[in-house]
Amino acid sequence: MPRLIKGVTEIDWTYRDNNNRLTSERDNIMTKRIRAKYKIDRRLRVNLWGRPKSPFNSREYGPGPHGQRRKKQSDFGLQLQAKQKLKGYYGNISEKQFRGYYKEADQRQGDTSENLIGILERRLDAVVYRMKFVPTVFSSRQFINHGHIRVNGKRVNIPSYMVKDGDVIEVKNKSRDLPLVLEAAGSPERDLPDYIEVDHGKMRGTYLRQPGLADVPYPAQMEPNLVIEYYSR
């Protein structure tokens, strides 16, 4: 058992790990999140978020002893992989919730695959990520849960909240100088899409319209048509 050492606050515990290094529970949680995110990249054999630190950049094969084997995928396998990529990109959405989005997209008029992308891009955690208030969609979800985001002046702490055209999303005043926010806003890794407007000086943005597949700056190829085929079986 590691030896616990009480830190500055009651919830920030530090301890000695197995290598006698001083670490904290918070560090362990963040490390697990990062590893889980990178496992998605390697399992799907793609750099989903275009991150320069992704292990897939140097190891373009799946994890495990048989990861380097290449085999032809069936139609079902291709459809399943397309679904897992899209679910993973938006922070590993649960199957129940993702299937619900498909049903909603299918009931709307127009192309179902375009409708699905539009619904996913209206999620508040996706919009906060697109506006570059945070570095990843995972940190976006946590940032919203902790009450750092306001929509039209009101605090919203539900990552799956659906943003409407014209909604104003902003980081609350006390959170605007957090290193996480400043680093994300200044990062050259991602460009702002044209369906949102952002003023990083005020840490405020406006959701202008629902995008189509061609409008969304995915670093990896997304195939929502295969996702629709998967659920239509």
Secondary structure, 3 states (H helix, E strand, C coil): CCCEEECCCCCCEEEECCCCCEEEHHHHHHHHHHHHHHHHHHHHCCCCCCCCCCHHHCCCCCCCCCCCCCCCCCHHHHHHHHHHHHHHHCCCCCHHHHHHHHHHHHHCCCCHHHHHHHHHCCEHHHHHHHCCCCCCHHHHHHHHHCCCEEECCEECCCCCCECCCCCEEEECHHHCCCHHHHHHHHCCCCCCCCCEEEECCCCEEEECCCCCHHHCCCCCCCCHHHHHHHHCC
